[in-house]
Amino acid sequence: MARVVLVEPYYGGSHRAWVDAWVRHTRHEITLVTHPDAFWRWRMRGGAVTLAAAFDDVVAAQGRPDAVVVSGLVDVAAFAGHARRSLGSRPLATYFHESQMLYPLAPNQRARGIRPGVVQLDVPSGCVARGHASVAEVTTHAVTYRSG
């Protein structure tokens, strides 16, 4: 059984359903680091800072996990940078619950600034910068990087 920390910045709706189902059905010990389901754009752009601080608190209390799984709504490069001391060389995986690149705008909404999908494009480069690109497993829903 592995000890895993799951980082989810938008713990509500379908995101919460997926997280809770994984916790309920896995054989691994899962510790959650989450934010409430509000302000998803802010969570995506700036949540990495506060999530990394919460992750540091979990590591201080429980020790380093065997692996960390981070939602695709997190800027993984920023999270890894802010949590580098607590993260160490632990495997870091990103789960893409949904692609923000193709997520449609609401009828009354207009695009402003950097589209959220562009933040998701930074996820693999953030992992590569950490040296986790030696083994890459790509599936329909996840990109996992492990040091090797």
Long-range contacts (C-beta under 8 A, 24 or more apart in sequence): 1-27, 1-28, 1-29, 2-28, 2-29, 2-65, 2-66, 2-67, 3-28, 3-29, 3-31, 3-62, 3-65, 3-66, 3-67, 4-28, 4-29, 4-30, 4-31, 4-65, 4-66, 4-67, 4-68, 4-69, 5-30, 5-31, 5-32, 5-33, 5-55, 5-58, 5-59, 5-65, 5-67, 5-68, 5-69, 6-30, 6-31, 6-32, 6-33, 6-68, 6-69, 6-70, 7-33, 7-34, 7-51, 7-55, 7-68, 7-69, 7-70, 7-71, 7-74, 7-79, 8-32, 8-33, 8-34, 8-35, 8-71, 8-73, 9-34, 9-35, 9-40, 9-43, 9-44, 9-47, 9-51, 9-71, 9-73, 9-74, 10-35, 10-37, 10-40, 10-43, 10-71, 10-73, 11-35, 11-36, 11-37, 12-36, 12-37, 12-38, 13-37, 14-97, 14-98, 15-71, 15-73, 15-97, 18-97, 31-58, 31-62, 31-65, 33-58, 40-73, 41-116, 43-73, 43-74, 44-73, 44-74, 44-75, 44-100, 44-116, 44-119, 45-75, 45-114, 45-119, 47-73, 47-74, 47-75, 48-74, 48-75, 48-76, 48-78, 48-79, 48-82, 49-78, 49-82, 51-79, 52-78, 52-79, 52-81, 52-82, 52-83, 52-86, 53-82, 55-79, 55-83, 55-86, 55-87, 56-83, 56-85, 56-86, 59-86, 60-86, 64-88, 64-90, 65-90, 66-90, 66-91, 67-91, 67-92, 67-93, 68-92, 68-93, 69-93, 69-94, 69-95, 70-94, 70-95, 71-95, 71-97, 72-96, 72-97, 72-98, 72-99, 72-100, 72-120, 72-123, 73-97, 73-100, 75-119, 75-122, 75-123, 75-126, 76-122, 76-123, 76-126, 76-127, 77-122, 77-123, 77-125, 77-126, 77-127, 77-129, 78-126, 79-126, 80-126, 80-127, 80-129, 80-130, 81-126, 89-147, 91-132, 91-144, 91-145, 91-146, 91-147, 92-127, 92-130, 92-132, 92-145, 93-142, 93-143, 93-144, 93-145, 94-123, 94-124, 94-127, 94-142, 94-143, 94-144, 94-145, 95-141, 95-142, 96-120, 96-141, 96-142, 96-143, 97-141
